[in-house]
Amino acid sequence: MIRLARAGQRFVSPLVLAASHMRKASGGILRFYIDRNNRMVAAEAKRYPPKDILILLPHCLQYSECGIRVTGAAANCRRCMRCKIGGVLALADKHDVGGVRVVSGGTSARQAAADANPALIIAVACERDLSSGIADTRGTPVVGIVNVCPNGPCRNTDVDLAAVEAALETHILNGGFLCEPDAGQQ
């Protein structure tokens, strides 16, 4: 049933994206699409080794007055907590996630995903970028988390760290290990 729903989503996604661009009132449509995708990923009930998870963050999440460039090199973040990049990095450390990349847009996000070849992507972005990224990603499940834009798009955006942690806890294997049945119990 999940495979059928995913196939249906692949067919419907270009129509949803086209409709959202024509209507200019795309936020609700795109949020519905992202939520539907997240529900399908969760319904598969798969858990992944933390090292096989990639977290993608938009560059607009970084504090605009920061003198450190973290796009393409999240490890450069000083974790001053003026923005949420440090908080996401702390969550990634806590859960031993394979990688965090700060990207400048859709093309660099697709390239980061291709380079890392993760089993699961947790992506933070605006509705437009998330929905097109989900539609473009084939074979790799994507959990989308919509960022908050209190200063307008693409400047000092924000993300709910609890939502990022909830996505990690939902999809990470307990302790990062596969549970194999005891040889004596077979």
C-alpha positions, 0 to 999 in steps of 0.5 A: 500500500505504501508503494502505491501511495509513493507512486501516486505521490510521484505522479501527483507532485509535478501537478501540485507544484505547477498548481502552487506556482500558478495560484501564488497562494502556494504555502498551504498546498506545498505544506500539505504536500510536505506533510503528506510526504512526511506521513508516508516516510513515517508509515514505512516505519524504517529506522536507519543507522545514524551514520546513514542520515544526512541533515540539510540546512539552508544558508538563510538559517545562519545569522546574517551578521555572522563573520564565519561562512558555514555554507558547505562547511557546517563544522566551521560554525562556532555554535554561538547560538545566534542562529539554530545551526549550532543547535542542529549540530549539537543534535547531530552530535548527540545522535551521532548523525552522519552529516550536516550540510548547509547549502545555498539552494536546490542545486547544492542540496541535490549535490550534497545528497548525491555526494553523501548517498544517505539512506535518509535525508532530513531537510530544513527549508521553505515550502517551495524548496522542500517540495521541489527537493522532495519531488526531485529525490528518487529512492531516498526518503526525505523528511521535510521540516519547514523553516520559519521566516520572521524576517521574510524569505532567505534572511535569518530564518529559524527552525524548530529544534524539537521538530528536528530532534523528533524526526531524528528520534523517529527514524534512528535505530535504537543505539544505532545497531540493528537488532538481530535475533538471538541464534538460540531463539531461531 
